[in-house]
Structures are given as C-alpha cells and as structure tokens.
Amino acid sequence: MGLKDLAAQHQGDPFGITSAAVALVDAHGLIRYWNGRAEALLGYPAPDVLGHPATSLLLGADAPASTLSAAQRAGDGWEGLVTARHRAGHPVELAVQACPLHTDHGSAWLAVACDVSESRRWELDEAVLRGLLEESPIGIAVLDSELRLQWVNQVLAGMEGLPPHHGADRLAAAAGPGQVGQVPPAVDWQARQALLSGRVTPAVEHVTPPQGMSRRNSQGHLRLRSSFPLRDFEGKTLGVCHTAVDFTAQDRARERLALVNEAAQRIGTTLDLDRTVQELAEVLVPQLADFVAIDLFQGVLAARDLTPGPITGGTLQRAAHLSIREELPEATIPIGAPSGYSPKSPQQRCLNTGRPVRDQVLSPATWWLAGDAQRLSRLIHLGVHSHMVVPLRARGVTMGVVSLLRWENPNSFDEDDLLLVEELVARAAVCVDNARRFVREHHAALALQTSLLPPDLPAHCAVEVAYRYLPADAEAGVGGDWFDVIPLSGARVALVVGDVVGHGIHAAASMGRLRAAVQTLADMDLPPDELLARVDDLVLRLADEAEAGTYGPVVIGATCVYAVYDPISRKLVVARAGHPTPAIAHLSEPVELPDIPAGPPLGLGGLPFESAEIELEEGSVVALYTDGLIEASDRDVDIGFERLCFALAHPDRPLEEICDTMVRILLPEHPHDDVAFLIARTRALSSDRVATWEVPADPQAVHEARENAVRRLAAWGLEDAAFTTELIVSELITNAIKHACGPISLRLIHERALICEVSDASNTSPHLRRAHSTDEGGRGLFLVAQVAQRWGTRYTATGKTIWAELQLPGGPCG
C-alpha cells in the first residue's frame, strides 16, 4: 500500500484520532471508551470490553506497569509496541501511543493504536518525504493558490539566493517588509502555468551568464524545473509545488565527452604533419584555452625533408599556434622558428620530467618568468592568469609540448581540465607520430622514385617528347608509375610507360628494377612482345623472392606498354601487358584508340603477348599513359577516354600545351593514384638520309662496298668520317661473307649519328675477343669496338643485323 492509498484510507497519519483505534483507560486500568476502529482491529465490540481491565486484552497478562516500562517516553506520554489478543485468538502486533488525562474524576490514559505494519510503512514514507525535502539535491518550494512562497528547502534557497523558511511568518521575517512571498521570475512563470493548466510543466533552463561575458567563459548552470498543482483529498487546489534539479556537472561531463569524441573525428584526418598539429590546436581553442602553442622537436619536423638525426632532444620549434584573437597577440614565436624556452620554463620542466605542469595563477612574481622579460611583459599585458603545459608523447617517445593559456576565461585550469587535455593530447600524439612516420616514408619513397625515373629525356631524331609525372597525394602514398624513352639501333626509339601495383617504397623500388630490366632488354633489340615476355618472367622471380623474404612484397604485379617507332618506315610496333591502349592523334583523322592485343598483366606467367604494327604519318602524336589518367574517382572510364581524345584533338599544338590540357581536363586537383604519361610527336627520316646496297657474297665485293660508302659520305658532307666508316664497312662485310650466308646488305643512316648496318641471313652472333699475337684473324670486331661509339646485334625475322654508330659533330638533331 503506497502513500496515496494510505492517505486515502486513513486521511494521512495512522495515529490520527479519526483513523486510529482509540481506547480510554481509567486510573484503575478499566476500559471506559472503545471506538469502532478498535473493534475492527481486535474484533471486540465495545460492550464486551467496556468496564474490563485493559490487561485482559494483552497476551501474557502483562501488567500496565510492565507494559509501559517496555515503552519509550514521548513528551508527557508513552509509545511502544504491544502484543494484543484478537477475539479470534491470534496475536496482533500493535503500535501504541498513550498520554495521561487529568479530569475532575481522576487520572486516566488515552491510548491510540494501529497495526505495526501500518506504523512502519508510515514511518518509511515519512523518512522518504523528509529525505526528499531536506537531504536530496532537488530544490523544492511550496506556493499557495496566490502564488506566494510558503515553504522553500535549503537546496532551492541556495539556487535562487533566498533565505530558507518554513511558513509565511518566517518568510516575512527573512525577506523583510514588503517582500513577503516574493517569487523569482523563473519559478513564478512556471508555477503559474501549472496552476492554470492543472498539469505538470517541466522545462530545461539555462542560467545566462552576467552581461558582457560569453557563455564559454562563465560557469553557467543548467536546471530542470517542474511545477505541479497541490490538491487536497477532495481535489481542491491548494497551491503549487515547484522543483528544480541542477545538472550542470552532468552537462559538463557530457560536453567533455563530446569534445573527446569530436577530437577523435577531427584530429588525424590526414597524414600531413602540419595539418595534424593544426587540428589539435583547433580542438583546444576556444573550448579549453584562449591560446595554444604546439612545439615539436626539430627531429620530428625533419621528417618532411629526410634530415637525419634523433627524434627527441635538441631544439624545439613552433609547429602551430592558435588564439581566440585573429591577430595572435600572444605569439612571441613565428611558425617554424626555434621556441627558445628558458631552462626554468614550464616547457623545459615538462620535458625533463615527462609530466604536465599546471600554474593556476600567473603574476609578475611567478618565479620562472623572472628571466624571460619578453614573455612576462606579454602575459601581463594580456592578463593571462592560468598556464598549463602537457607533453606530446606517443609510443614512449616525447615529441614536443603543448602550452595552453587563459585570460578571457576567468576560471583557472583545474584537475578536470588537465585530465581532459592529457586525453586529447595523447590522442593527437599518436596521430602526429603516424604522420611523422608516414611523411618520412612518403618522402623517402618519392625521393627513391624520382631518382629512378629519368631526370631528362634524351633528344632523338625519331620523336619529339614531353611527359608529366604526378605523384599521388599524401593519403594514397607514392606509387610505381614510370616512363622511359630508349634510343635503339637503326635510328629507332622505344617508348615505355609502366605501373607497379601498390604504393610506398616497395612499389618505387620495384619500379626501378623493372625500368632497369626493360632498358637492358631494349638494348638487346628484342621485339615488343618478346621483351614483355622476358619482363613477365622477371616479375615472377621477384614475386618468389618476396614470398621467401622477410622484407615485405617487392613487387606484386605490374602493367606495361612498350612501343618501338622506326622513323625510316614510319611504323609503330606496340605490345601491352594489362595496360591501357595508347592513343594516337593523326593529323587528318580523328584520335584513334587502336585495338592492340591486351596481354595479361606482368607476373601472371604462362600467357603469350602479341604486338600490333601501325603505320603513322609524320607529325602524329602518340600518347602512352597509366590508368590513373583515365580512371579518376568521379567518373566512368569511358568518360576518361573521351576526355583524352578531346585533349589530343589538335596534335599540331606544342606538346607542353597538350600535356597541360590533359592534366587540366582529365585529373582532379588531388589525384588518388599516381599518374604518368608520355606523349611523342613522330618524325620521319627522309630517304636521302638512308642508303642501302646489296652486297654479293664475294670477297671482291668488300672493295666496292667501301667505295659506295665513301661516295655517300661525300654527298652528305661527311668526308672526315670516311676513313673510320671504310674500316667498319670492311670488317663487318668481311665477317658476313666469311661466317654467315647471304643475302648480305649494307645500310648507312645519317641522323644524329652515322649508323652503319650489315645484315645477313644467319642467326649466329659474332663475339668480341682479344686476338693473341699468333692469331691470323679475330681482330675485326675489336677494331670496330675501338672506333665506333656503340655497336651491337639485333635479330630479325630473316636473320640478323650488326650495327655500329659513329658520333658526328653536330648532327641534324643535335
């Protein structure tokens, strides 16, 4: 049975004269009065007990004296517990209160009783009510029907600045003349709403700070207010009860938790070191400080330029600072400059001990400012009153310190502020260390990749070239895109673009190995399809090494496109391994994406590669590129191809202009993948710079071949190279006649160098060796190697060609 039910049954107090069992006992112990509630409680009607001793109703025949001796004195009377006998025979535990009566007829006792369970329930309800009104953190006030204060507990009096009182008389004495029942506006408004509506009216109120002070710098309060009408047992409204709960502390805890959550989302959004420390500053100001300065050791910042040295120790440098004022009047050190803290400063003490330093009050007498006049003057001018320094530590390494100041916020840094700042700085420190490690690896990989890419492409008579290499942004890391232009024999040139799968330093190292392999195989004059097959074998071997090693993957897979252009025949031979097809911009036709057989990516093994031959007119533009150019994240690959064709639609424009156009219309501001592309404008070598003769397999033909070569050199104005050319022609043709089989041909090519080629139908290759003094022959190739700039052998479908190059002083391309 609850308080409401009990009140309805007994009109409140179970010992009330109208609700309790009442008996009157005279001086002789005889019962003289017995009410109906007593009859209901013990079952005896009044005629059965009146005139009988009261002790006859007690178990054990206790005397009144002994019964009262077991009770407790309460004022002038007694109260206690007795056990009575019910008319049905079972015992009944009663709570009894008795008081003496003095009448003209003598003394008597008036006793009221109730069941023990009802008494105990009422005592509990009274204790709950007393605790709620006087000991709980809930502020409570009672207003009458005229909305005048009648009762206010200590909690609400403290909230509203009122003296506690109980009743109108005390209120008048506490409030003073003319202020009886004066109600605070917030209480009055809400109580009035409850009185008018007859319902509970809850509301959340924020106590505004004093005028001229922002909420951030105040100790504002949040309160939950409720008002509800008070009614008697007949439903008549007697007044209003108003309650208020201050949950400012819980709200601040929620705000701190929200700030920690915000820091987790805002700090470390990128792997950029400068941005990470700036994000920490933006979280701390203005929520926790009016100014923050973040100083890092030089070794941490040196990760950006790969400067060697330890991470900790040495000079502190200002990495970031932020103020509530845009002009930063607190900053005495610019970004990037040495911090210059004195040995006594909190920053140095923080670094020495590894523990935070909190100065609750700063003044001109603060001891550590005595030797730093500049900072002392600045702090006094701003009115800074509280200072805190927290170490920036992650993974057992101290990387710097974070300094916080307050002057506009009137509250000094407390223990809660320190714990919160330590939590935020610890989270940021991990992000700073991650950024430092990533920046160093990223720059190392970029430096490695840049060193492995060609610093400058060689000039070549066969093509005019331009290129772009755009590394990925800091989030994606360095990739393995690469390109190359390789001069080949016979005035030909190889154009190469490749892409190693993955990012980072391993991808850059793998790219360098593949580029070196392609250059080596290109010097062997292998056809494009055979060259890619050899590179595929190399990638498989590298993958096996990576699986057996402990240094991570060296190469996972790669794609490549390899094209050889011959300016004499104006033919382009292309093979690709999982790479996008080249784009060809013709002078008189639309941009073409030729159907080159799509070979498998490098590293799969066991699948053949095929090449295609395309005849080009002079002035055509060939574009080779990696997939990052056409596979931007915001569009479909078909749109990328369309934009590529649009960028190449005017091949007569300068190549650098075409490159800029491709970057502008094909790439976002920050590509998420490396991009490399190479564009080449083809040139043709005119027929008057190429001379070809068929040579009979007869030793007498050597003399005629030399004369033909001398005459052609004279026509080209190259008489100075006649002697050397005669020697090369003589030795190469003699070797072909003696060791090979016909048909034999001689070809002279005049481009940036003079190229002499002797072709035959044999597949055997001559070898350079040093002849002994007793040998009659074997010195021919040795002499050729001595007088020629380069020489070599390339195999064709009908045999082989031995070639040698002579350097010319200022050729047509030089």
KOLVEX-760759 format. One record per residue (C-alpha): residue in one letter; z, x, y negated. Coordinates in steps of 0.02 Angstrom, whole numbers, plus 32768, in hexadecimal, padded with zeros to 4 digits. Last residue first. Layout:
residues N
AZXY...
end
This chain:
residues 814
G6FF68E0A7C89C6F8A8D7F7CC4P6EE08DD27CA3G6F238E7B7CDAG6F7E8EF47C69P6F798FA07CBBL6F468F747D6CQ6FB88F877E03L6F598F987EA6E6F778F1D7F32A6F538F347FEBW6F1B8EB8806FI6F038EB3812AT6EBE8E0B8162K6ECF8DC38211G6E728D5F8293T6E128CBB8290A6EA08C3F826BT6EEB8CBB81F4Y6F718D4181FER6FB38DA1816BT6FCC8E5B8160G701B8EC580DBW700A8F368044R70638F4C7F9FQ70528FC37F0AA6FC990257F61V6FB690E47F5CQ703D91177FD7A702F9082804CV6F73909F805BL6F9191568086F700C9126810FL6F9390A2814AG6F0D91288167R6F7991B781ACG6F6D918D8264G6EE7920B8290E6ECD92BB82D6D6F8292CE8305T6FC793828315S7025937D8270H707A92DA82A2A704692368255R70C791CD81F6R70B891178229L7082907181DDH70558FF0825DP6FAF8F948273S6FB48EDE82ABT6F598E9B8341N6F108DEC832ES6E5A8E288324A6DCD8DC882CFD6DC28E348234S6DF18E2C817CV6DFB8EB780FBE6E4C8E898054C6E588EED7FB1I6EBA8EA07F25L6EB18EE37E74A6F488EA47E16R6F648E1B7D94E6EC08DD17DD5H6E298E2D7E1AI6E0C8E057ED0L6DA68E767F42R6D728E387FEFL6D318E9A8084S6CFA8E478126I6CF88E7581DEP6CAE8E078267G6CDD8E5C82CFC6D588EB1833FA6DF08F1C8320H6E2B8FD0833DK6D9D90428305I6D3A8FD18291A6DD48F828245N6E2A902B822FT6D8F907181D8I6D888FD78169L6E3C8FEE8132E6E2F90AA8115S6D8D90A680B3V6DBD90108048I6E649060801BL6E1691097FEDE6D8990B97F8BT6E09904F7F2CT6E6D90E87EFCF6DD291407EBAA6D8F90A87E5EA6E2F90767E04D6E0090CD7D61E6D5490797D68L6DA48FCD7D51G6D2B8F837CD4W6D0B8EEB7D41A6C558F1C7D5BA6C8C8FCE7D80L6D078F8A7E00R6C798F2B7E53R6C0E8FC77E5CV6C9C902A7EA9A6CBD8FA47F2EN6C068F9D7F60E6C02905B7F6ER6C9D905D7FDCA6C548FD8804FE6BB3903B805FH6C1190D68096V6C7990738114A6BDD9025815FQ6BAF90C981B6P6C4590B18227D6BF29014826DA6C458F6B828AP6BDB8F1F8200V6C378EF0815EE6C208E44810DW6C418E4D8053T6CAD8DE57FDCA6CC98DF47F20V6D458D8A7EBCR6D5A8D937E00D6CAD8D497DDDS6CDE8CB27E46S6D618C7A7DC8L6E178C767DFDA6E568BC67DE7R6EF98B937D94T6F758B127DCAR6FFF8ACD7D5AA70A68ADC7DB4I71418A707DADL71E68A9E7DFEF72798A297E13A73328A3D7E32V73B689B67E26D746789C47E67D74B8891E7E8CH752488A57E29P74BA88BA7D8DH751A88AB7CE7E74AC88687C5CP743F88097CD6L739C88577D13L72EA881A7D21I72B387EF7C70R72FD88817C10V72F889077C97M724288E37CBFT721388E27C07D7267898A7BEBC720789D47C7DI7162898E7C3AE718789DD7B90E71A88A837BE5L71038A737C42P709E8A5D7BA3R703589BD7BA7D6F9089B77C07P6FE689697C9EH6FFB88C27C43A703688447CC6L70BB88BA7D0AA7150885C7CBCF710487B57CEFC70EE87F07DA2L71A588257DA6R71D9877E7D5EE717E87227DE7F71C987947E6BG727887717E2BI725586B77E29D722886C57EE0V72CD871F7EFFD732F86897EC2R739986987E26D744586B97DDFS747F87437E55A73EC87B77E2FE737F87DA7EC5I72E2881E7E72L731B88C47E2CG73AA88DB7EA7D732A88DD7F34T72F4898E7F0AY725489B77EAFL71A389FD7EBFA712689CD7E37V70708A057E3BV700D89FC7D99S6F4F8A037D9CG6EFD8A7B7D21E6E758AB97D98E6E428A357E14L6EA48A257EB2E6E758A207F6AI6F0089E57FDBE6F2C8A2A8087A6FB489DD80F3S70388A30815DE709289FD81FBF713F8A26823CP71718A1482F3L721689D28337G728A8A3583A9G730E8A5D8326L737A89EC82BBG73AE8A748240L732B8A5E81BAP730389AA8195P7278895D81FFG71C2896981C7A717488E5815AP70B888FE8166I7079890880B2D703488648073P700C88977FC1L706F884D7F30E6FE188487EB2V6FE588367DF6P6F4D87D47DBEE6EA2882B7DB5S6E4488957D36L6EB989267D15H6F1889157DB7A6FD7890A7DBBI701689367E68A70C288FF7EA6P7111895B7F37T715588F97FCBP721188E67FD7H7264895C8055G728C8945810DA723289E78136R719289F380D2A70EA8A4980E7V70688A65805FV6FC28AC28054L6F768ABD7FA6K6EBE8AE77F93R6E688B2D7EF8S6DFE8B9E7F69I6E188C357EF8P6EBA8BFB7EAAD6F0E8BEC7F55Y6FAD8B827F4EV70338B887FD5A70B38AFC7FE0Y715F8AF78030V71CF8A5D8028C72828A6C8066T73138A0980AAA73B98A4980E6G743F8A318167I74F58A5B8188V74F98B0C8144V75898B85813BP76078B078179G76BC8B40816DY77028BEF8177T77448BEB8228G76A78C1B8289A765B8BDA832AE761D8B3782DDA75DC8B948244E75808C1382AFD752A8B87830FA74F68B37826AL74B18BDC822DR744A8BED82CCL74048B3D82B6V73DB8B628201L737C8BFE8235D73158B9E82B5D72E58B21822FV72B18BB281BER72388BED8245A71EF8B3E8257L71E18B31819AL717A8BD28197E71098B928221D70E08AF581BFP70C38B54811DP70508BD98169L70A38C83817CD70738D0A80FFM70F88D828140D71378D91808DA71588CD48095L71CB8CF0812AT72368D6780C4Q72378CF6802CV72638C5F8097A72F38CBE80E8A73388CF68040R73328C438000L73888C06809DR74148C84808BG742E8C5C7FD4M74338BA17FF6S74B58BBC807DA75238C178000A750F8B8A7F81A75378B068006H75D18B67803AI76098B787F84G760A8AC07F63H759E8A2D7F8EG754989E58027V749B89E68074V742F8A79803ED739A8A4A7FD3G72F58AA67FC7V72638AC27F51V71DA8B437F73L71348B707F21A70D28BFC7F76V704B8C5C7F17R6FA08C9E7F46A6F488D317EF6G6F128D6F7FA4S6FC38D9D7FD4L70548D317FA3P70BB8D217F04I71598CB97F22V71938C317EA9D72408BF07ED6F72B18B587ED3W73648B2D7EFFD73D98A9A7F18G747A8AC57F76G74FD8A607F1CV75848A847E9CG760C8A027E89A760889447E8BE769689287E0FA766889B97D9DD75B8897B7D7EA752689AF7DE9P74C18A497DBFL741E8A317D5FY73938AAD7D8BR72F38A977D2BY72498AE77D44A71A88B227CF4V710F8B727D44E705F8BAD7D18V6FFE8BCB7DB6A6F848C407E0FC6F8B8CD07D92H70448CE57DACA70D78D077D3AP71778D1E7D9AL72018C9A7D8ED729F8CCF7D37P73528CE07D73P731D8CA67E21L73AD8C477E71L742F8CAA7ED3S74908CE07E39T74928C2E7DF9Q74D38BF17EA1L755D8C727EA4A758F8C4D7DF1L758C8B927E15A75F38BAB7EB3A76728C147E54H76738B967DC5H76948B067E3CE77158B677E9FR77738B937E00V77628AE67DB7F779B8A997E5CR78378B047E68R78658AE47DB3A78408A2A7DC2N78AC8A1C7E5DD79358A7D7E04V79298A0A7D6DC792C89707DDEV79C789B07E38A7A1789D57D90A79EE89267D51R7A5688D57DD8A7AE6894C7DB5V7AD4892D7CFAL7AE288717D14E7B7C887F7D84E7BCF88FE7D12V7BAD888D7C7CL7C0087FA7CD5L7C99885E7D08L7CAC88A47C59D7C9987FA7C06D7D1F87B37C7AE7D9288447C51D7D8288257B96F7D08885E7B10S7D4F882F7A67N7D2E87847A1FP7CED8771796DN7C35877379A0E7BE287B27901W7C2488637920R7C0A888A79D7L7BC389277A26L7B8089527AD4S7B5289FD7B1CV7AF48A127BC1V7AFC8ABD7C14G7A878B2C7C77M7A3F8B517D23T7ADF8B627D89V7AAF8B777E40G7B0D8B2B7ED2R7A808AB47F01A7A7D8A6C7E51R7AE58A917DB8L7AD28A647D00P7B808A8A7CBEV7BD28A087C4CV7C068A247B96M7C6589A27B2FH7C8C89957A75S7CE989137A0EH7D0689057953V7C5E892C7903G7C6B8900784AL7BB989327823H7BED89B277A0I7C7B89F2780CL7C058A0E789FR7B838A687834S7C018AD977DFL7C538B087884R7BAA8B2878D5Q7B798BA2784DA7C258BF47841D7C2E8C2178F9G7CC48C97790DA7D4C8C1878EAL7CF48B8F794CW7D4F8BBA79EFW7DF98B9D799FT7DE28AED795CA7E378AF678B1P7DA28AAE7853S7DB68A1578C3L7D7589D57969V7DD3895679D0Q7DB889267A86D7D7B89D17ABAR7D3689C07B6AV7CFD8A567BD1P7CA78A3C7C79R7CC58AB57D09G7C598B457D49T7CDE8BBD7D0BN7C738C3E7CB1L7BE78BC57C87C7C5F8B457C3CR7CB98BCC7BDBQ7C118C067B98Q7BE38B567B61P7C918B327B1ES7C7B8BC37AA4K7CED8C5A7AAEP7C628CD47AE1S7BF58C957A50Y7B5E8C297A73G7AB58C717A3ES7A448BE67A7DP79A78C507A8AA790F8BF37A44G789D8B837AABI78C38AE47A4AP79108B0C79A1I79C88B3A798ET7A3E8AF47908A7A218A41793FE7A9D89C778F2P7A2B898B7866L79AC894B78E6E793588F87868E7922885F78D7R79DA883878DAI7A2987F7797AS7A0E88A679B9L79AE88FE7A43H79A489AF7A85A79398A097B04A791F8AB37B57R79858B227AE4Q798E8BCC7B34L7A228C1F7B89T7A0F8CD97BA4G7A3E8D397C40G7A908CED7CD6T7A428C777D54I79908C6B7D95P79778D267DB1G78D78D7C7D78P781A8D787D85T77B38D1B7D02L77488C9B7D5DD77148C497CB8R77668B9E7CCEA77EC8BE17D44A782C8C467CB0L788A8BAA7C76V79098BBE7D02G79178C7A7CE9Q79358C617C2FF79D18C007C56L79D18B4D7C1CD7A1C8AFB7B82I7A218A3E7B6FA7A6089FB7AC8V7AA089497AB0F7AC888E97A11D7B18884179EDA7B5988357A9DL7B6F87BA7B2DQ7AED87307B1AP7A94877D7A85V7A6087F77ACAL7A8E88267B7EV79F787D57BD2E797B88207B55A79C788CE7B6DL79AF88C27C29E78FA888D7C0FQ78DE89247B9FV792089967C29T78A1894B7CA2R780F89507C28D78228A0B7C0BL782A8A307CC6D779489C57CF8L77AA89807DA6T779D88CF7D66T780C88357D67G78A188A97D7AI791B884A7D0DR78ED87967CE2Q790F87367D83A79AD878F7DBAA79E787917D05E79D486D57CFAN7A4086BF7D95V7AC687307D4AL7ABA86CD7CA8A7ACA86297D07L7B66866B7D5BR7BAB869A7CB1E7B8085EE7C6ER7BD5859B7D02A7C7186047CE7R7C6A85D37C31D7C5D851D7C63Q7CF3852C7CD6A7D58857A7C4BT7D2284F37BD0F7D5484687C46D7DCC840F7BD0V7DFB83657C18A7E1E82D07BA6T7E6D82277BCCH7E80818C7B5EC7EE280F17B95V7EBE80557B2FG7F287FC07AFDL7F827F287B3FT7EED7EC67B7EK7F267E297BDCG7EF67E287C92E7F8F7DC77CD2F7FDD7E627D1ED7FCD7EBE7C78R7F2F7F147C3FL7F087FC47BFEP7E537FE17BC5F7DF580817BF2S7DCA81207B94S7D7D81BE7BDBR7D5F826A7B90L7D1483047BE5R7D2D83987B73L7CC884347B4DH7D1784B07AD6G7CCD852E7A5EQ7D0F85E07A5ES7C95861279D9N7C12869B79C9R7B8A86467A2ER7BAD85A079D8S7B7C85E97932M7BFB85FA78A6G7BDD85B977F6Q7C44851D780EP7CC9852B7893P7C9185147947T7C628469798CV7CD0841B7A12H7C5483E77A97E7C76833A7AD9V7C4A82F07B82A7C5C82337B8DP7CAF81B07BFDT7CC280FA7BC2V7D2280927C42R7D047FD97C28G7D4C7F4D7BBDS7CB77F5C7B49L7D137F4A7AA4L7DB27FA67AD6A7D51802E7B2FQ7CE1804A7A98R7D78804D7A24A7DCA80CF7A93Q7D2E813C7A86W7D27813679CAD7DE2814B79AEV7DF281DF7A24A7D64824079D2P7DA482127923P7E57824C7942V7ED181B8793BQ7F55819D78B4G7FDF81357904V8059814C7875Q800D81BA77EFG80508168774FP80F681C17755G80FF825477CEA80AA82777871A814282AC78D6A81BC82257898A8139819D78A2L810681D27951R81BB81D37988D81CD8120794EA812780EB7998G814E81227A49H814E81C37AA9H811782557A41P80BB82FC7A4FP808A834579A6L7FCF833F798BG7F5383D27986E7ECF837179E7M7ECA83DE7A84G7F84840A7A7CA7FB683537A69L7F42832B7AF9V7F9F83A27B6BQ804F83767B2FN803E82BC7B52V8018823A7ACDW8068818D7AC0Q805880FB7A49L7FC0812E79E3R7F79809D7980L7EDA804B79BDE7F0E7F9C7986S7F1A7F697A3DD7F937FF77A59L7F6080AA7A7CV7F9C81167B0DA7F6D81CE7B14I7F4A82427BA5G7F1182F77BAEI7EEB832D7C60P7F2983DA7C90S7FAD838B7D03E8068839E7CE2E80A0830F7C71L803682757C8CL7FEB829B7D36G808D82E67D76R80F0824E7D3EL807281D77D8DV807182387E2FA812F823F7E31E813B81847E0DD80C281607E9BL812B81CC7F0EE81CB81747ED8W817980CB7EF4R814180FD7FA2R81F381397FC8S824080977F8DE81C3802C7FEDS81E28090808DV829F80818076D82967FC18071C82E77F7B7FD6A83967F627F93V83F47F267EFBA84B37F247EF8L85257ED77E73W85D97F097E95A86757EA97E5FS87137EBE7DF5G87857E307DC2H87797D787D94D87657D9C7CDBT86D37E0B7D05H86B47EC37D22L86157EEC7D83P85F97F8E7DE1C85487FD07E05A84EC7FDE7EA9Q844280267EDCV840E801A7F91A837B80607FF3L837A80068098E8351803B814AV834B7FA081BAP83977F9E8268H835C7F2282EDG83C67E8A831FA83597DF882EAR83D27DD6825BH83AC7E84821FR84397F018225A84477F75818FT843680328184V8463807B80DBL840D80F18062G844F81227FB8E847780EF7F07W851A80DD7EA8G8553809D7E00D859280D67D56G850681567D44A84BA81707DEFR854081AD7E68Q84F981DB7F0FA8517817B7FB1A857281B8804CS861A81927FFAL85D980E57FD3T85C680BD808AS866C810980B6A86C280A18032P866580058062A86A1801A8113D8622803C8198A861A7FBD8224G85A3802B8284L850B7FCD8246L85237F7581A1L85157EB88189S85CC7E9A81B1T85F97F19812DA85C97E9B80A7P865C7E2F80DBH86337D7780EEG86497CF98062L858D7CDE8053V85367D2680EBD84FB7C958156P84EA7C1A80C4A84727C95806BP83F17C9D80F6Y83F27D3E815DG83487D89818AL836B7E388149L82DE7E5180C8A82A87D9D80B2E835E7D648098A83797DF2801DR82DC7DBC7FC0G83217D0A7FBAN83C07D3A7F61W84717D537FA5Y850B7D407F35R85C87D437F5BI85CD7DBD7FECL867F7DF18013G86B97EA37FF9H87637E717FB4A87327EA67F03D869D7E347F08V85EF7E5C7F4DL85547E177EF5A84AD7E2C7F52V83FB7E477F16A83607E707F7FA82DF7EB87F05S824E7E647EA9T829B7E077E17I83287E827DF7G82AF7F137DFFF82DB7F907E86P82297F8C7ECCD81EE7FB77E19G81427F6D7DEFQ81297EB07DF1H815E7EB47EA5Q80C07E7D7EFFA80407EA27E79A80947F467E4FL80937F7A7F04D7FDC7F507F16K7FAE7FB57E7BL801980487EB0G7FCA804D7F5AM800080008000
end
